[in-house]
C-alpha cells in the first residue's frame, strides 16, 4: 500500500476553495459531523491548503505536547494571521519562541500581577458606575471596552480616554481580517481594512515603546523593555512593538468572550448565580477585594472552567506539519496544515456527560471530569505553549465578577438572538442586551 492510500479519511471538496465555506459558516458543526463519521482524524481542504483535522484529548496531546517537533506555529496559521500579527510570540517556533517567552513571563506572572490588582479594580469600578447610569446596554460591547482599557493601561501603559476608543476600533478591524476569504488587500475589502488598522496600531505602539524606553512605568511593556535573557540580550525595538500588539490583542478579545458568556449563563441559571453570589458575599464580609481573596473563589473558578469548556473563545488552533507523521495507522505528509478542534474535544460525551448542559459542578473536587484525560480542557491551549496570559485573564475576570456578584443584578432583555457565533471569537449573536441595576 502506498503512503497516499493511507491518508486519513475525508474529502478535499471543491478545487481551491475546498470545504472552507462550510467550515467558516460553523466550525463546530463542520468538525463534529466529520468526527462522528470518521473518528479523531480526517482530511479536508481549508483556506486553500490540504488539512488534517483532529479532535479528542489523546490526539490533541500528541500534537500539543508529545510530538511538537512535527509541527510549526508559523507554518500553520493562515496567511492573514502572519500578515496581521507579524513577528510576535504567537507565530514563533523553537528556540526563538522559548527565549522570548522566558523574557515575557515575568510581566504577566508573580509580583507583576500583584501590582495590577488595584488598577484593574479601579477601571472596573468606573465601568460599573457607567453601567448603573445606562441601565440598558449590549454587554459584549461594554466588556470589549472594559477589557481593552485594562489591557492597554496595564500592559502598555496608555491612558484611558478618547484615544483608547479609536485604538479599540482599530483592533476590531484587525480581528475581522483573520478569516477574510477575499485574499486581496484592497482598501475596501475586510483584509485591506485590517491591514490599514494594523499599520495605524504599529505606528501608535512604536511611539508608546519610545516613551517607555525613556520613562519606564509599572506596565508590562516597561518590564519587557528592561528584561534580559541569560546572555544579557533584550528584545529589539521591532520585537517589542510586535509583542506589545499581541499583548493588547490577546489581552482583551478572549476575556471579552468569556465574561459575556459567564454573565449570560448566570442570568439563565438563578441557582448557580445564587451559589456564586454567596461565595462572594462571604468573602466581602471579611473586607475589600485583595490578592488573598482572589485565591479563595473555588466555585467561581468552576464556573470559569465550565464556560471555557462550553464556549471556548477560539474554536481551535492551526499548526503546519513540518515533518510527516503517522497517527492511528494514517499517514500525514509534511507541508499540510493541521487544525485541532477545541469545541469538539470539549463536547465529547465520554468525558463530559450531557455535554450541552451548563454544569459548573463537573469541575467540583468530587467530579473533576476534566481530570480523566489530560488535554480534555484546552480553551487556553496546553503543554509547554499554554497561553502566557492565563493568570492575567483569570485575575481580571475574578475582579469584574466579584464586583458584579456582590453589588448588582442583571436580566437578559427579550427579542434578541443569543445563538453562538464562532468566528472570529465566540459570542452571542446580538451581543447580550441586558437590564442592569444595583442590588
TABEL-V501120 format. One record per residue. RES is the residue in one letter. PHI is phi as a letter, one per 40 degrees, with the letter a starting at -180 (* if undefined). PSI is psi in whole degrees, 0 to 359 (NA if undefined). D_FIRST is the distance of its C-alpha to the first C-alpha in whole Angstrom. Layout:
[[RES;PHI;PSI;D_FIRST] [RES;PHI;PSI;D_FIRST]]
This chain:
[[X;*;132;0] [X;c;162;4] [X;d;323;7] [X;d;327;8] [X;c;345;6] [X;c;10;8] [X;c;153;11] [X;d;156;14] [X;c;167;15] [X;h;186;18] [X;b;143;20] [X;c;352;21] [X;g;211;24] [X;c;156;26] [X;d;144;26] [X;f;299;28] [X;c;332;29] [X;f;231;26] [X;b;25;27] [X;d;317;30] [X;c;318;33] [X;c;321;32] [X;c;313;31] [X;c;328;34] [X;c;327;36] [X;a;92;35] [X;d;324;33] [X;c;310;33] [X;c;320;33] [X;d;308;30] [X;c;319;28] [X;c;317;29] [X;d;316;28] [X;c;328;25] [X;c;317;25] [X;c;326;26] [X;c;316;23] [X;b;344;20] [X;g;197;22] [X;c;356;22] [X;a;128;20] [X;a;166;19] [X;b;155;18] [X;a;189;21] [X;b;118;23] [X;b;136;27] [X;f;40;29] [X;g;10;27] [X;b;142;24] [X;c;134;21] [X;b;138;22] [X;b;129;20] [X;b;136;23] [X;b;154;23] [X;a;149;26] [X;h;145;28] [X;c;324;29] [X;c;312;26] [X;c;330;24] [X;c;318;27] [X;c;322;28] [X;d;317;25] [X;c;314;26] [X;c;341;30] [X;b;310;30] [X;c;326;27] [X;b;51;25] [X;c;337;28] [X;c;344;26] [X;c;350;23] [X;b;150;26] [X;b;137;29] [X;c;311;31] [X;d;319;33] [X;c;348;29] [X;c;318;29] [X;c;141;32] [X;d;156;32] [X;d;322;34] [X;d;323;37] [X;c;318;37] [X;c;319;37] [X;c;319;40] [X;c;331;42] [X;b;4;42] [X;f;230;42] [X;c;27;42] [X;c;169;42] [X;d;324;41] [X;d;325;39] [X;b;19;37] [X;b;155;37] [X;b;164;34] [X;f;222;34] [X;c;320;38] [X;d;316;40] [X;c;314;39] [X;c;316;40] [X;c;311;43] [X;c;326;44] [X;c;318;43] [X;c;321;46] [X;c;327;48] [X;c;334;48] [X;d;311;48] [X;c;334;52] [X;c;345;53] [X;b;9;51] [X;a;169;52] [X;f;227;54] [X;d;326;58] [X;d;318;57] [X;c;318;56] [X;d;326;60] [X;c;341;61] [X;c;342;59] [X;d;307;61] [X;c;325;64] [X;c;316;63] [X;d;317;60] [X;c;318;63] [X;c;318;65] [X;c;317;63] [X;c;315;62] [X;c;322;66] [X;c;317;66] [X;c;321;64] [X;d;319;65] [X;c;313;68] [X;c;318;67] [X;c;324;65] [X;d;317;68] [X;c;320;70] [X;c;320;68] [X;g;315;67] [X;b;134;64] [X;a;172;61] [X;c;114;58] [X;c;326;57] [X;c;319;53] [X;c;319;55] [X;c;318;58] [X;c;325;55] [X;c;318;53] [X;c;316;57] [X;c;308;58] [X;c;330;54] [X;c;318;55] [X;c;315;58] [X;c;313;57] [X;c;314;54] [X;c;324;56] [X;c;318;59] [X;c;329;58] [X;c;322;55] [X;b;2;56] [X;g;20;60] [X;c;160;61] [X;c;155;64] [X;c;163;64] [X;h;196;65] [X;c;327;64] [X;d;320;62] [X;c;326;60] [X;c;313;60] [X;c;317;59] [X;c;317;56] [X;c;318;55] [X;c;322;54] [X;c;319;53] [X;c;326;50] [X;c;315;49] [X;c;321;49] [X;c;311;46] [X;c;321;44] [X;c;339;44] [X;c;347;42] [X;d;317;39] [X;b;24;37] [X;c;129;39] [X;c;325;37] [X;c;112;39] [X;c;357;38] [X;c;123;41] [X;c;47;44] [X;c;151;47] [X;d;329;50] [X;c;354;50] [X;c;162;46] [X;d;317;45] [X;c;320;43] [X;c;316;46] [X;c;322;49] [X;c;320;46] [X;c;320;47] [X;c;319;50] [X;c;315;51] [X;d;317;49] [X;c;320;51] [X;c;322;54] [X;c;314;53] [X;c;318;52] [X;c;315;55] [X;c;314;57] [X;c;328;55] [X;d;320;56] [X;c;317;60] [X;c;318;59] [X;c;315;57] [X;d;317;60] [X;c;313;63] [X;c;326;61] [X;c;324;61] [X;c;322;65] [X;b;84;66] [X;c;144;63] [X;b;202;63] [X;c;17;62] [X;c;170;59] [X;c;323;55] [X;c;319;55] [X;c;321;58] [X;c;321;56] [X;c;320;53] [X;c;324;56] [X;c;346;57] [X;c;140;54] [X;b;146;53] [X;c;183;50] [X;c;339;51] [X;c;6;51] [X;g;9;54] [X;c;144;52] [X;b;175;52] [X;c;142;50] [X;c;167;51] [X;d;319;53] [X;c;318;50] [X;c;319;48] [X;d;318;51] [X;c;314;51] [X;c;317;47] [X;c;325;47] [X;c;320;50] [X;c;315;49] [X;c;316;46] [X;d;314;48] [X;c;319;50] [X;c;305;47] [X;c;334;45] [X;c;355;49] [X;b;331;50] [X;c;308;47] [X;c;324;45] [X;c;322;48] [X;d;313;50] [X;d;311;47] [X;c;318;47] [X;c;319;51] [X;c;313;51] [X;c;324;49] [X;c;312;51] [X;c;327;54] [X;c;312;53] [X;c;326;52] [X;c;321;55] [X;c;328;57] [X;c;338;55] [X;b;82;55] [X;d;327;59] [X;c;327;58] [X;c;318;56] [X;d;315;58] [X;c;315;61] [X;c;319;59] [X;c;321;58] [X;c;318;62] [X;c;318;63] [X;d;319;61] [X;c;320;62] [X;c;325;66] [X;c;317;66] [X;c;320;65] [X;c;329;67] [X;c;345;70] [X;c;356;70] [X;h;186;70] [X;c;171;68] [X;c;127;65] [X;a;180;64] [X;d;321;61] [X;c;314;62] [X;c;321;62] [X;c;337;58] [X;c;6;57] [X;b;47;58] [X;b;61;56] [X;c;321;54] [X;c;320;54] [X;c;322;54] [X;c;325;51] [X;c;320;49] [X;c;316;50] [X;d;313;48] [X;c;322;45] [X;c;325;45] [X;c;320;45] [X;d;323;42] [X;c;309;40] [X;c;326;41] [X;b;59;42] [X;d;135;40] [X;d;322;41] [X;b;149;38] [X;c;336;35] [X;a;184;32] [X;b;148;31] [X;b;150;29] [X;b;155;27] [X;c;137;26] [X;c;110;22] [X;c;348;23] [X;a;127;20] [X;d;149;17] [X;a;167;16] [X;b;142;14] [X;a;130;16] [X;f;31;16] [X;g;358;12] [X;c;147;12] [X;b;135;11] [X;b;120;15] [X;c;156;15] [X;c;152;19] [X;g;345;21] [X;c;169;21] [X;b;149;24] [X;b;140;24] [X;b;125;26] [X;b;135;27] [X;c;117;30] [X;c;314;33] [X;c;317;34] [X;c;319;32] [X;d;322;31] [X;c;350;35] [X;b;27;35] [X;c;125;33] [X;c;330;35] [X;c;343;34] [X;b;314;35] [X;b;93;38] [X;d;146;40] [X;f;61;41] [X;c;338;39] [X;c;348;41] [X;c;137;45] [X;c;111;47] [X;a;90;47] [X;d;338;48] [X;c;351;49] [X;d;330;45] [X;b;14;46] [X;c;158;49] [X;d;329;49] [X;c;323;49] [X;b;311;46] [X;f;54;44] [X;d;330;41] [X;c;349;39] [X;c;354;39] [X;c;322;37] [X;b;132;34] [X;c;155;34] [X;g;30;33] [X;b;355;34] [X;b;105;37] [X;b;30;36] [X;d;331;38] [X;b;21;39] [X;g;200;36] [X;a;169;35] [X;g;197;35] [X;c;340;36] [X;b;28;37] [X;d;150;38] [X;d;126;41] [X;c;338;44] [X;c;14;46] [X;d;319;46] [X;c;321;49] [X;c;313;51] [X;c;316;50] [X;c;323;50] [X;c;316;54] [X;c;314;55] [X;c;322;53] [X;c;318;55] [X;c;313;59] [X;c;312;58] [X;c;327;58] [X;d;315;60] [X;c;320;63] [X;c;314;62] [X;c;326;62] [X;c;328;65] [X;b;357;67] [X;b;161;65] [X;b;141;65] [X;a;151;62] [X;b;153;61] [X;c;129;59] [X;c;149;60] [X;c;176;60] [X;f;53;58] [X;a;157;55] [X;c;127;51] [X;b;19;50] [X;d;150;46] [X;c;126;43] [X;b;127;43] [X;c;346;40] [X;b;148;40] [X;c;327;41] [X;b;157;42] [X;c;125;42] [X;a;157;46] [X;c;141;48] [X;d;310;48] [X;c;9;52] [X;g;3;52] [X;g;87;54] [X;c;131;58] [X;b;161;60] [X;b;132;64] [X;b;132;65] [X;a;159;68] [X;c;153;69] [X;c;NA;69]]
